[in-house]
């Protein structure tokens, strides 16, 4: 039988100390390499690469471009009130570019309006669904007592 002078626990301890020392040495070398390195030199001359783009301006002389139509102005909706033949107050809606144009269109139709104003679009609360009905809420009555 062989005589062993180093115990298994001592061998295991030496092995772990050796592995730990190698790992710490590796970390020190990597960290020194990172922290001692400086930024790379960048050339101070500016480089401008001109893009290779050709714009063909002959299109503006073509018949296809010359025959383009301009956009029409957007019409707004106006609310107007007038008195009918029975002296009853009536309201209506008309679409026109401006309030003055709405007045001239209505005069052309033979309607003398008392006032024309732009119709309010949208809703107070945009998150309420269209299909639900608004339920009026009851307000609490406040009572005051006299002293």
N, C-alpha and C positions, 0 to 999 in steps of 0.2 A: 504494500500500500504506500502511495506517495504522500509525502508530508507537505502540506500546504501551509505557508506561513501567513498568507493574506486571507482574511476572512471574506466571505461572500458579501457581507454588508459593506465592508471597506471598499471592495472592488466596485460595487454598485454606486457608492458615494463618489468615488473617483471618476467613474464614467459620467455621471450627471454633472459634476463640476467641470469636467473637460468639455462636454457638449455646451454647457452654459457659457463657458469662457469663449469658445469658438463663435457662438451666436452673438455675444456681446462685442467681440472683436469685429465681426461682420457688420453689426449695426454702427459701430464707431467709424469704420472705414466708409460706409455709405453716407453717414451724416456729415463727415468731414468733406466728402466729395460734393455734397449738395450745398453746404453752407459756405464753403470757401470758394465756390465757383462764382464768377461774376457774369454780368450780362454780356451777350455777344455784341461785337461791334457791328453797327449798321452803317451802310454807306450813306453819306450825307447828300449825295447827288439825287435829285428828284428825277423820276423816270415817268414820262407821259407817253402812253401808247395811244396814238390817234386811232380812233375806231374807223373802220373801213365801211362807211355808210354813204350811199349815193341816194339823194332824194330826186325823184323824177318830177319836175314841176310842169311837165307837158300835160298832165292830167287836168290842170286848171283851165286849159284851152280847149278841152274836149266838149263835145255837145252833151254828153251825159252829165257833166258837171254844170254846164250852163242851164240845163233844163230842170235843175233841182228847185223845189218849191220851198218857201219859207214856212216855218211853223206858224199855226194860227194861235192867237192869244187865248189863254185859258179863260173860260167863262165862269163867272161866279153866280150863285143863286141868290135872288133878291125876293123879299116878301113885300107885297104892296097891298094897300087897303083902298077901297073905293066904295062909293054909294051906287047901288044899282037903280033901276027904273022905279022900284017900289020904295026907295029911300031906306033900304036895308044895307047895313054895313057888310061888305064882302071882303075876303082876303084871298090872295092868290100868290103863286110863285112864278118867277120868270128868270130865265138864264140870260145873262148878258156880260159883256166885257167890263163895263163900268156902270155906275148908278145913272149917269147921264144917258148912256145907251139904252138902259132899261126904260127910262122915261120916254125916250123917243119911240121905242118899239111900242110901248103902251099907248102913246098918243096916236100912233099909226093904226092901232087896233080900235081906236075910238074910246079909250078908257081914260077918264080924268082921275088921277090918283090923288089921294090926300097925303100919303107919305110912302116913300120907298126906302127900305133899309136892307142891308145885307143879312141874309139868313144865317143864323148861328149853326154851325155844323159840329158834329161830335156829341159826346155825352159827358155828363158831370163825372161819372165813375166809369172808366173804360173796362173795369173788371167785372161788372155785372153782366150776366148772360142776356142775350136778346130775348130769349123765350120765357124768362121768368117775369112775374108781375111784382111790382113793388108793393109791399105790405106797409101801410102807414103804422108807425109806432106810436104808442100812447105816451104822452108826455105827463110827467108827474106834476101834480098841482102843488104849488108851494103855499103854505099857510103861514101867516105871521101873527104873532100874538102881541097884543098891546099890554104894556105894563103900566 
